Amino acid sequence: QLRLVESGGGLVQAGGSLRLSCAASGFTFSINAMGWYRQAPGKQRELVAAIGSGGNTDYADSVKGRFTISRDNAKNTVSLQMNSLKAEDTSVYYCKVIGGLPQYNYWGQGTQVTVSS
């Protein structure tokens, strides 16, 4: 059974950094694209960073140059390094499989990131 567990969120001042991690299990991690999404109160969930099975990456314009997504296929983890954080980055952050089988449409509990200005 697919499971995704996010960690690493917290409270940080504007300009600071956080590193989020997502531990994946229950599926063949290495062949699937992974993404980090976020959802702020009253807003739609949005994709902020994605990484393909081959390591190619893509970012939302709002985080380009500040966030870096990476993966470790040996450990079945995907990470999001967030630098130069802004108040508008405050959200619950989730990792998720991108595409794949229908049963991969699974959301973990997320991790809260709060940036104080």
C-alpha positions as CSV (number, residue, x, y, z in Angstrom):
1,Q,0.0,0.0,0.0
2,L,1.4,3.4,-1.0
3,R,2.4,5.6,1.8
4,L,3.9,9.1,1.8
5,V,5.1,10.8,5.0
6,E,6.2,14.4,4.9
7,S,8.4,16.0,7.5
8,G,10.6,19.0,8.1
9,G,8.1,21.8,8.3
10,G,8.1,24.5,11.0
11,L,8.1,28.2,11.8
12,V,10.9,30.3,10.2
13,Q,11.5,34.0,9.7
14,A,11.4,35.5,6.2
15,G,14.7,35.0,4.4
16,G,15.3,31.7,6.3
17,S,15.5,28.2,5.0
18,L,13.8,24.8,5.6
19,R,14.3,21.4,4.2
20,L,11.3,19.2,3.7
21,S,11.6,15.4,3.3
22,C,9.1,12.8,2.1
23,A,9.5,9.1,2.9
24,A,7.8,6.9,0.3
25,S,6.9,3.3,0.5
26,G,4.6,0.7,-1.0
27,F,5.4,1.3,-4.7
28,T,8.3,1.4,-7.1
29,F,9.6,4.8,-6.2
30,S,12.5,5.0,-8.6
31,I,10.4,4.8,-11.8
32,N,7.9,7.4,-10.8
33,A,7.9,11.2,-11.0
34,M,7.4,13.0,-7.7
35,G,6.1,16.4,-6.9
36,W,5.9,18.8,-4.0
37,Y,2.6,20.6,-3.7
38,R,1.3,23.2,-1.3
39,Q,-2.0,24.6,-0.2
40,A,-2.6,27.8,1.7
41,P,-5.8,28.5,3.6
42,G,-8.5,29.5,1.1
43,K,-6.4,28.7,-1.9
44,Q,-6.2,25.8,-4.3
45,R,-3.5,23.2,-4.0
46,E,-0.6,24.0,-6.4
47,L,2.4,22.1,-7.7
48,V,5.6,23.9,-6.7
49,A,8.3,21.5,-7.8
50,A,8.5,18.2,-9.7
51,I,11.3,15.7,-10.4
52,G,11.2,13.0,-13.0
53,S,12.5,9.5,-12.6
54,G,15.6,10.5,-14.4
55,G,16.2,13.5,-12.2
56,N,14.9,16.3,-14.5
57,T,13.2,19.1,-12.5
58,D,10.6,21.8,-13.0
59,Y,9.5,24.6,-10.7
60,A,6.6,27.0,-10.4
61,D,7.7,30.5,-11.3
62,S,7.0,31.6,-7.7
63,V,9.7,29.4,-6.3
64,K,12.2,29.2,-9.2
65,G,15.7,30.0,-7.9
66,R,14.7,29.6,-4.3
67,F,13.5,26.0,-4.0
68,T,15.4,22.8,-5.1
69,I,13.8,19.4,-5.4
70,S,15.9,16.3,-5.2
71,R,15.4,12.6,-4.8
72,D,17.3,9.6,-3.3
73,N,16.1,6.4,-5.0
74,A,18.2,4.3,-2.7
75,K,16.3,5.7,0.3
76,N,13.0,6.2,-1.4
77,T,12.9,9.9,-0.4
78,V,12.2,13.1,-2.1
79,S,13.3,16.4,-0.6
80,L,12.6,20.1,-1.0
81,Q,15.2,22.6,0.0
82,M,13.6,26.0,0.5
83,N,15.7,29.1,0.7
84,S,14.9,32.8,0.9
85,L,11.5,32.0,2.3
86,K,8.7,34.5,2.0
87,A,5.5,35.0,4.0
88,E,3.6,33.9,0.9
89,D,5.3,30.5,1.1
90,T,3.3,29.8,4.2
91,S,1.3,26.6,3.4
92,V,0.8,23.0,4.1
93,Y,3.3,21.1,1.9
94,Y,2.6,17.7,0.4
95,C,4.5,15.2,-1.7
96,K,2.8,13.1,-4.2
97,V,3.4,10.8,-7.1
98,I,2.9,12.5,-10.4
99,G,1.0,10.4,-12.9
100,G,1.4,6.7,-12.5
101,L,-1.4,4.2,-11.6
102,P,-4.8,5.4,-10.4
103,Q,-4.0,4.1,-6.9
104,Y,-1.1,6.5,-6.7
105,N,-3.5,9.4,-6.4
106,Y,-2.8,9.6,-2.6
107,W,-2.2,12.5,-0.4
108,G,-0.2,12.2,2.9
109,Q,-0.8,14.3,5.9
110,G,1.4,17.1,4.8
111,T,3.8,19.3,6.8
112,Q,3.1,22.9,7.8
113,V,5.5,25.6,6.8
114,T,4.9,29.0,8.4
115,V,7.0,32.0,7.4
116,S,6.8,35.1,9.6
117,S,7.5,38.4,8.1
